[in-house]
Amino acid sequence: MEAAFSRGIVATKDGAGHPLLEGRPLTWDALTMHSDEVESLPANALLLASSNTTPVQAVEIRLGEGVFWGVQYHPELSLAEIASSLRGQADDLEEQGLARDEGSVAAYAERIETLSVAPGRRDLAWQLGVGDEVVDDVRRTNELRNFIRMSGFSC
């Protein structure tokens, strides 16, 4: 289970320079919340990004005329939404050994939520171990803009 942040995502050889990941640094962190992960990719897939905890972080799959991009992390979510999700999944976080109790989940979620309304709080970013790829709304939603741009729409 990855909860709140996926750390150390790295583009693969196929992902470096791929339009989905354009604008990402060599290594980045992202918002995430999942207990499922991809175990194997179909033959028509390109692995675009990976991390130590989740080997499949971003992919491209081609099927017929279709080209499909997907990410395991959540560039569409805000810090506040991640905080809310943590609170709602406190039992699962305890069961997975990621939190001692509901109070520790609540305290962690509170710091994330506070950072969402005060993104300039470098102290909170430091405590949470996150940088601009997570805190800055424009950088956090990078893949969404790339997808929209490549779909022929403007953003």
C-alpha positions, 0 to 999 in steps of 0.5 A: 500500500502506498499512502499519501506520497509515492517517493522517488519515481524515475522515468525509464529509458522509454519514459525519458522524453515521452510526452506524458512525462515531459516537464518532470525532473529525473526523479520526482514524488507524487500524490498517491493512494492505492493498495493495488498495483500492476503485476505485469504489463501486456506485450503492447505496453511501454513502462514509462516510470517506476519506483522502488515500492511500485515498479509500474508507476506510468505506462503507455499501452497501444491497442489497435488505433488507440494509445492509452496512458496511465499512471499509478499515482494521482496527479488529479488529486489535491493535497486536501483530497489525499488528507481526506482519503487518509482519514477515510482509510485509517483502519487500512493504514493501521492494518498495513502497519503504516500507522499506529492508530487513528490519532497518528493518521489524523495528525499526519492528514492534518499536516498535509491539509495545512500544507494544501492551504499554505503551500509556502509552509516550507517547514511542513513540506520539510516535515512531510519530505516533499518538494515542489513536484507535490506542493506546487499545483502546476507541477503536481498536475503535469501529466494532466496538462500533457495528456490534454495537450497531446489530445489536441486541446489547449490548457 
